[in-house]
């Protein structure tokens, strides 16, 4: 079941922390939004990028290639779960 609902991960990097959480808990969200300013670069150049094809596993995925301060929540929707790991010190 989707205990996470619609989820966003800030600063996903090329590998994300979300997928590890989903694999460990054996749960998945209704949707996952990955907010990462370097997303396009990672998708094009990092061979092991977990969302290289624009999808994180088989999840309903949205990749937003911009910084957190550029996020317009009114345009991107609302989220039930927010993940911020190794993020705050980079702001």
C-alpha positions in Angstrom: 0.0 0.0 0.0 1.1 3.6 -0.5 1.7 4.8 3.1 3.7 7.7 1.6 1.0 9.1 -0.6 2.4 11.7 -3.1 6.0 12.1 -2.1 8.8 14.6 -3.0 12.5 14.2 -2.4 14.5 17.4 -2.3 18.1 17.2 -3.5 17.7 13.6 -4.9 21.2 13.5 -6.4 21.8 10.8 -9.0 20.9 7.9 -6.7 18.0 9.1 -4.4 17.4 8.0 -0.9 13.7 7.3 -1.7 14.3 4.1 -3.6 16.3 2.7 -0.7 13.5 3.5 1.7 10.9 1.9 -0.6 13.1 -1.3 -1.0 13.7 -1.5 2.7 10.0 -1.0 3.8 8.6 -2.9 0.8 6.2 0.1 0.4 5.9 2.6 -2.3 4.3 6.0 -2.8 1.4 6.9 -5.0 3.8 9.1 -6.9 7.4 10.4 -6.4 8.7 13.8 -7.4 12.5 14.2 -7.5 13.7 17.7 -7.1 17.3 18.0 -8.2 18.9 21.0 -9.9 21.5 18.7 -11.6 19.0 16.1 -12.7 19.5 16.6 -16.4 23.2 16.3 -16.1 23.0 13.2 -13.9 20.5 11.5 -16.3 22.8 12.3 -19.2 26.2 11.5 -17.7 25.9 9.2 -14.6 25.6 5.7 -15.8 24.1 4.4 -12.6 21.6 7.3 -12.1 18.5 5.6 -10.6 16.1 7.7 -12.7 18.2 7.8 -15.9 15.1 7.1 -18.1 12.9 9.6 -16.2 11.4 6.9 -14.0 12.4 5.7 -10.5 11.8 2.0 -10.8 8.2 1.4 -11.9 6.9 4.4 -10.0 4.8 7.3 -11.2 7.8 9.7 -11.4 8.2 13.4 -12.0 11.7 14.8 -12.3 12.0 18.5 -11.6 15.5 19.8 -12.7 15.7 22.9 -10.6 16.5 24.2 -7.1 14.2 24.0 -4.2 13.7 27.8 -4.0 12.3 27.6 -7.6 9.6 25.2 -6.6 6.1 26.6 -7.1 4.0 24.3 -5.0 0.8 25.8 -6.4 1.9 24.6 -9.8 3.5 21.3 -8.8 0.8 20.1 -6.5 0.7 19.1 -2.9 2.7 16.3 -1.2 1.9 14.0 1.7 5.5 13.1 2.4 8.6 15.2 2.1 12.1 13.7 2.2 15.1 15.9 2.9 18.4 14.0 3.6 21.8 15.6 3.2 20.0 18.7 1.9 19.8 21.6 4.3 23.6 22.1 4.5 23.6 22.7 0.7 21.0 25.5 0.8 
